[in-house]
């Protein structure tokens, strides 16, 4: 076994290089993963573009599947493990963030929202100058320390599909945000007979469409500028598509025509473009729900008329990632969905090609790009 490992390091926004690191020595509380594959997330592209205030250099990558190479004797006691006891050779995935600290203001006052914890660390976003390292998925191995979440990949789910666990967690939580505090029997919240418009048919939007189809939503509409992405959305379960390049008035009328003349019950915004959030308020029917998923970084603002929120009596629900246990939901969804996930992964690159993979992410003809060390 080599004493060194390679990783793709983002030394600064717009700059990446392959570096060698000493193979990390794990303690009794730790796990060392051999990385099988890591998906490139939109946030990795935002990081590369300099849209995130982070301490460089960084080994990015948080959508990963790995095999346990070394297992500390106390790892079971110091980590949150879902899916049964661990052993060397097990396939696992891990949430980007650690367990909530249980001590900060948010943990004490809003324990039901662990993503608000002020003291979490996040794999793929921490400086590689700070030991232990590597702690990002664009690497041959990855160190997991105490407070990590570890999920065993269920039998029957390939690693090719399991690499989608993290984006599937985002998508399934977006759908679940439309449920609570849903009261479907009196017409509120997501239900099987409802209409949902998904704005943006990128990777998250596609998985939102698939998750909506998975739970049996009656009318799923997807909109995007790309004809190829709209075609994929149909394959993922959308019943109707709208060309986002058409005039807004025409799109609003088309959406109403598909939804009893009033507009969709729920709009889920995944595009991450400020004007699209404004349009979500225009699309949704009175008394409806808007779930905002797309703005993990800040691309700027847009003119909003608050009167629209009041006049329509809207619920607007933001979403900051997901509770870690959402990975259990995501793995179940990936194992059982009938969506064509093989078509969803459009590009595979080597570790040395990580920068090329980031460049192609989000381009026409690409969906999910995966790094295979």
N, C-alpha and C positions, 0 to 999 in steps of 0.2 A: 504494500500500500504506500503510495507516494506521501512524502512529508509535506507537500504543498498542494494547493488547489487553485483553480482559476475562477475568476469572477469578472463579469462585465461591470465596470465601475463608471458611474457618471461623475466626472471630476468637477464639472460645472455645467450649467445649462447649455445644451447644445454640444457637449463634448463627452465622449465615452472612450474608454480604452480597456483592454484586457489586462488585468493585474494578477499576480500570484500572491497568495496568502499562505501562511503556515496553516496546516490542517489543525483546526481547533481541538484542543484537549478538553473533553467534557468532564464536568463534575458529577457527583452523585445525583444532583437535581436536574440534569440536563439530558437532551437527546441530540444526536447528530443525524441529520437526514441526508441521504444521497438524492439529489434532485433528479426526477425523471423528466419533468416538463413544467414550464411556467408560462402562463398567458400574459400577453402585454395588454395592460389596462389603459383606458383613456387618461387616467391620472398619471401614468408613467409618461405619456406624451406631453401632458401639461407640465410635468416636472422638467422634462427635456426642454420645453419651450420657455422655462423660467417663470412659470405662473404660480409657483409655490415657494414660500419663504422657508427654505430648508438649509441645514448645515451640510454642505458638500465637503468631501466626496461621499457618494451614496451608492450602495449596491441595490438597485431597485428590484421590483418583482415581488408580488404578494398573491398571485393566483397560481398556486403551485400544488403539485403532487410529488411526493417523495417516498423513499423506502428507508425504514429505520436501519441505520448502519451501526450506531452505538446507542445503548440505552442505560442511563444512569440508574443505580440501585434504588434511588428515592424518587425517580421521576413520577411514578404513579401517585405519590403523596403530594407532590409539589405542582402538578399540572391538572387541568380539567380535561379528562379523557372520556370520550363518548364513543361507544361502539364495542366496548369490551376491553379486557387486559391487552397490553401491548407486548410485542416480542420483536427481537431483531428480525428483519426481513419483511415486516408488515408494511403494506402500502397505507399512507396516511396523507391527510392534508391538515393545514392549520389556518386559523383565522389570522389576519394581519395583526390585530391588536391583542394585547394581553388581557388577562382577567381584570375586571374593575378592582380598584384598590380597597373599596369598602369603607374608606375613611374621609374622603373629600366631601364637600357640601353636596354635590350631585349624588354621590353614592348614598349619603345619609338621608337626603330628602326625596330623591327620585330613583330609588334602586331598580325600578322597573325600566329604566332607560340607561343601561350600562354604557352605551356609546358616549354619554355625556361626561363620563369619569374624567377628571382633570389630570390623572396620573397614569394613564395608559401609555405604553410604548407600542410602536407600530412597526412590524417587520417591513422592510422595503422602503422605509422613509427615514431611517436613522443613519448617522454618519458611520462610514466604515473605518474611520480613525478611532472609534470608541470600541474597545474590546467588550465582549467577545464578538468576533466577526468570522465568517460572513453571516449577516442577518437579513439577506434578501434572496429572492428566488432566481435571479440571473447569475447563478453560480453553480459549481459542481456539487457543493454541499451547503448545508445551512444549519446553524446552531439554534437550538430552541432551549430557552432557559425556564426557570420557575415562573409560574403564572401563565404559561402558554396554554392555549386550547389545542387539543389534538383529536382529530376525528379519523377513525379507521374507515377506509374505503370499503363499502359492502361488497361481498361476493356478487358477481353478476354485473358490476359496473366497471367498465374499462377505465384505465388511466387516461385514455384519450378523451373520454367524456368527463371524468372526475376533475380534470383540470379546469372545468367550467364551474366548479363549486362556488367560488367567490362571486363571480358575476350572477350566478343563479341565486345566490343569497340576496343580492341587491334586488333582483327582479321579483323574487317571491315575497320579499318584505314590502316592496312597492304595492303588490297586489293586496297583501294583508293590511296595509295602511288604509286601503279603501274599505276593508271590512269594518274595523272598529271605529267608533262604537256602533257599528251597523245594526240596524233593526229591520232586516229585509221584509218582515211580515207587515210593516207599515210603510214600506217604500223607501227606506233609507239604507245606505250602505250597499256594498257589493252583494249581488245575488246572481243566481243562475240565469234569471230572466232579464238582466240589466244590459245596458249598452256601455261600452268602454272605448274611448278614443285614445290611442297611444301616439303621442307626438314624437317622432324620431324613430327610425328603424335601423339604428346602429346595433351593436352587440347587446346592450342592455334592453333596448326597445324590442328586439327580436325575442329575447328571453322572457320579457314581460308578456308579449303576445302568446308565447308558448305556455307560460304559467296560467294565463287567463283561459286558454283553451283546455288546459289540464284540469281546471276546476269547473269547466262546463259553462262558461259565460256565453250567453245567447247571441250577442252581437259585438264583435271585435272589429274595430276600424283602426287601420294604421296609416300614418301619413309620413312622407319623406320626399326629398328632392330627387332621390335616386330611383330610377325605374327598376334596377336590378335588386335593390334592397326591398322595394315594395313587392316584387315577385317572391323574394325569399320570405317576406312576412306572410304571404298567402300560404306558403308551404309550412310555416311555423304555426298556422292556425287562424290568421286573420280572415274574416268573412268579406271585408271590403277594404279598399285602399283609396287614398286621396293623394293627388299630386300636390306637394307643398309649394310647387312653383306657380300654381294657378293663383288668380286673384283671391284675396282673402274672402271677399263677399261671395264668390262662387263656391269656395270651400265650405263656408259656413252654411250656405243653402244646401249643399250636397250632404253635409253632416246632418242637418235637420231632416232632410228627406229620408234618411236612413233611421231616424230616431223619433218617429211619431210627430215630427214637425217642431220639436222643442229643443233638440240638442242632446248630446250624450249625457247619461247619468253621471259618468265619471270620466275625467280626463287625467291621464298620467303623462307628465312631461319628462322625456328622457333625452331630449336633444342637447340641452345645456347651452342654449342660445337665448339671450334675454328676451328678444322679440317673440320667441315661441312661448315663453311663459305668459306674456301679455295675451297672446292668442288663445292660450288655454282658458283664460277668463272669458273670452268671447265665445268659445265653442260650447262650454259646459251649460247645461240647462239651469234654470232657476232651481234653487234648493239642492244643487248637485255638489260634487266633491272634486277638488283638484289635488292631485298628489304630485309634489315637486321633487323629482329625483335627480335631474340633470346637472345641477349647479354645485358640484363638490369644490370647484375653484371659482374665482370671481372674474368673469369675463366682462364685467361692466353692468350698467343699469339700463332701464328702459322706462319710458313714460307710462305710468299706470294711473287710471282714474279710480280712486277708492270707491266712488259711488257705485261702480259695477259690482264690487264685492257686497255692498249693502243691498243694492236693488235685487241682486240674485240670491241673497241670503246664503252665501257660499260657505262651505268648509274648505279651507286650504291647509293641507297637511304636508309639512316639510319632512325630510328624511335624511338623517345623518348616518349613513351606513346601515347597520343592522345589529341586533343582539347576536352574540357569538353563537348561541344555540340555533340560530337561523341556518347554520351549516347543515344541521340534521335535516331540516326541511328541504334544503337545496339538494342534498344527496338523495333523499327519497324522490324528489321531483326528477332528477337526472336519471335515476334508475328506472323510473316507471313511465316517463313521458314518451309519447309516440312522435315527437318532433324530430325532424331529420338532423340530428346533431352532427353527423359525419360531414354534412354539407356546410355546417356552421364554421368549422375550422378551415380557413381558406389558405393559410400560409404557415409553414414550419421553417424555422431558421436555426442555425447553430449558435452557440454562445458567441463566437466571433462575429456573427452577423446580427447581433442584437440591435445595433444602431440602425441597420437597414430595416429590421422588423419594426422599429419605432417609426421610421419614416413612412412605411407603407400602411401602418395602422390608421384607419379612418379614411383611406383613399378609396376611390371607386374600384369595385371588384374585390375589396378586402372585407372580411368580417372579423373573426378572431385570429390573431397571429400568435403562434406559440413558439417559445424558445425551448429547444431540446438540447441540454448540455451533453 
